[in-house]
Amino acid sequence: MNVKDKMSSDFLTGFESGIFLRDNEKQFQEYGCPDNEVDSQELAAFKAGLEPIKAVASVVTGMGGPGAASQTVIIHEIIETIETFVSSFDKFIGVFDNDYAGGDFCAGITFGMQGT
């Protein structure tokens, strides 16, 4: 299913609700919308590729030197941000799959919440 097919009023209402719920996982769960993670080889490969990057970053930042502590924190925060983005990414694009079990409202609320 393409994005154009999902742009119903239910989707848009859910999307608006999802934006407002972005920090309230418990309230989001009350809607009972199913998760739908994308089954993508590219996404899985990207996730697997983060592990060696984390290992190299630990080695490089562990060498010490002036400012090493702040560099270590910055590098690890960047990697955590990328991991968070990738984990959210597969959830919010998964609502556009043909086999998504939730309706348009659930697709919209998931897209809005995970997208923010």
Secondary structure, DSSP 8 states (H G I E B T S, - for coil): --HHHH-SHHHHHHHHHHHHTTT-HHHHHTT---------HHHHHHHHHHHHHHHHHHHHHTT--TTHHHHHHHHHHHHHHHHHHHHHHHHHHHTTSTT--S-HHHHHHHHHHHH-
